[in-house]
Amino acid sequence: MLLPIIQLLAGVTALFVGGHYLVQGATRIALFVRISAAVVGLTVVAMGTSLPELAVSVEAAARGSHKMAIANVIGSSIFNIGAILGLTAIFVPVAVKRQTIRTEYPFMLVVAAVVVLLSRDLMVDRIEGGFLFLALILFTAFVVYMSRRDIQQDEAQSLEQDVKRTARFKEGKGRAWGISITMVLLGIVALIGGADLVVRGAETIAYAIGVDERVIGLTVVAMGTSLPELATSAVAAMQGERDIALANVIGSNIFNLLGVLGATALVFPVPLSPAARMDNWVMLGFCV
């Protein structure tokens, strides 16, 4: 029993580190090729915290652990709201921007309802996965367009500083390209290896204690893959950036439901167990 627990912990650590380096390297490369900081912040950085969920769900589906693949997505979405947003709000009141109420939150709610509807036949097939992933692309393009049009100068400068700080970006370094590409490659390798360790360890633990792998996916795996979101919200709260905590949770849930579930189903159609219907309704309840 000790070995699978070590596998799980090592896998979660690799996912955390791999996601960090992949985002850092990709952000630097994007800045090198003159993509604006606002666009980078709203795409690469915003989606980076959900890379562990993507790696684990695709790996689980590839290994035939379909219950874990869907449970990780739904469990992470529940954990983001219940634990991350809840704990942040206990210690620091969370500010809510008007833009969030008008755009991001309603979209997250609609997406959660759509996922519940698509799951009624206990299957998310390739067509439905493609639909979800396309919706993510369109929504991201819309948010980038609106932000670049409406963003204030001080907000743009603040966002640029945040993005460059995330990437530890320094201009004029001769080896920067090589270092950045190496970071991306190391991040990808760590994500793949970490996902494999997490899924193997979680499967073994589930069999050993006689618990359905769906339950392990909803709890242990979902909590482990949500560590980047927890870290981001905690740091933002401590630095007084109270609006980032909510934006981080909503953005992560949108990417989980559209990007992670969509990409997973696009490659490996995901069958659901009857019990997963209740999980989906609980997730929708948390979103409401």
C-alpha positions, -999 to +999 in steps of 0.1 A: +000+000+000+030+023+006+043+021-029+010+034-046+008+062-021+044+072-029+035+069-067+005+092-062+024+118-042+054+118-067+029+121-096+011+151-081+045+167-074+056+161-110+023+175-123+027+206-103+064+212-114+057+202-150+028+226-153+048+254-138+078+250-162+055+245-192+036+277-185+068+296-177+086+285-209+055+289-231+049+324-217+085+335-224+083+322-260+050+340-265+066+372-252+097+367-274+075+366-306+058+398-295+024+385-285+009+410-261+010+403-224-028+406-222-033+378-247-006+356-230-021+362-196-056+353-207-046+322-226-013+305-217-012+316-180-049+313-174-051+278-187-018+267-172-033+258-138-056+232-155-028+213-173-025+186-145-062+179-149-058+176-187-028+153-184-045+130-158-078+127-176-063+119-210-039+094-193-068+078-174-090+075-205-061+060-225-056+034-198-094+026-198-100+042-164-130+062-178-146+067-144-114+084-131-111+105-163-146+121-159-144+121-120-112+141-121-128+169-142-160+170-121-142+167-088-117+194-096-146+218-105-163+211-072-130+214-053-122+247-070-154+263-057-160+245-024-124+244-011-103+270-030-128+298-032-143+289+002-110+289+020-098+321+003-131+339+013-128+327+049-094+345+053-098+373+028-132+387+014-132+380-024-138+410-046-161+405-076-157+425-108-186+436-129-171+419-159-171+386-141-208+388-133-217+398-168-195+374-188-174+347-172-198+335-145-229+331-167-208+313-192-194+289-166-230+282-154-242+275-190-212+252-196-219+233-164-255+228-174-245+217-209-222+191-195-250+177-173-272+175-204-246+159-226-240+133-199-276+121-197-270+092-221-239+082-199-215+089-228-195+119-239-185+110-275-161+125-300-187+149-315-197+162-281-160+165-271-153+184-303-182+207-296-169+214-260-134+221-273-146+244-301-166+263-275-135+269-254-116+282-285-144+306-293-149+318-257-111+324-253-110+344-286-140+365-273-125+372-239-092+382-255-110+405-280-131+421-252-102+425-229-079+441-255-107+465-264-119+475-229-087+472-208-075+503-191-039+515-194-031+509-157-047+474-159-027+466-190+005+476-173-003+456-142-012+425-163+020+428-183+040+429-150+022+399-137+028+379-169+065+388-170+068+380-133+052+346-139+077+339-167+106+355-149+111+373-182+142+393-187+150+410-220+182+405-239+194+372-226+213+353-253+203+318-242+167+327-234+153+308-264+171+276-256+162+278-219+125+285-227+122+256-252+139+233-226+114+244-200+085+236-223+100+201-231+107+193-195+073+205-185+056+182-210+078+152-199+070+159-162+032+162-170+032+129-189+052+111-163+033+126-134-001+117-149+011+081-154+022+079-118-010+095-104-033+072-124-013+040-116-012+049-079-049+059-077-060+027-095-039+006-071-052+024-040-088+020-052-084-017-058-066-022-024-092-005-003-122-017-024-134+017-034-147+026-069-120+045-089-147+071-095-145+080-058-107+082-058-109+104-089-135+127-073-115+132-041-078+124-039-069+128-076-091+159-080-075+176-050-040+167-062-046+181-097-061+213-083-030+223-063-019+249-089-053+267-086-050+266-048-015+280-049-025+308-073-055+318-053-036+317-020-007+338-033-032+363-049-051+366-016-019+372+004-008+399-020-041+417-018-053+408-053-087+397-041-104+396-075-079+371-089-091+343-066-126+342-082-114+348-117-089+319-113-116+295-101-141+304-128-115+303-155-102+270-143-137+255-142-144+267-177-112+251-190-118+219-171-153+214-185-146+225-220-109+219-225-101+189-204-134+170-209-136+181-245-100+171-254-103+138-235-136+129-252-122+140-286-094+115-283-110+088-262-149+088-260-157+088-223-185+065-209-200+074-176-213+053-147-249+059-135-235+073-103-217+100-123-250+117-130-253+127-094-217+140-094-226+162-124-256+176-106-236+183-075-210+201-097-238+222-112-251+230-077-217+243-067-215+265-098-250+280-090 
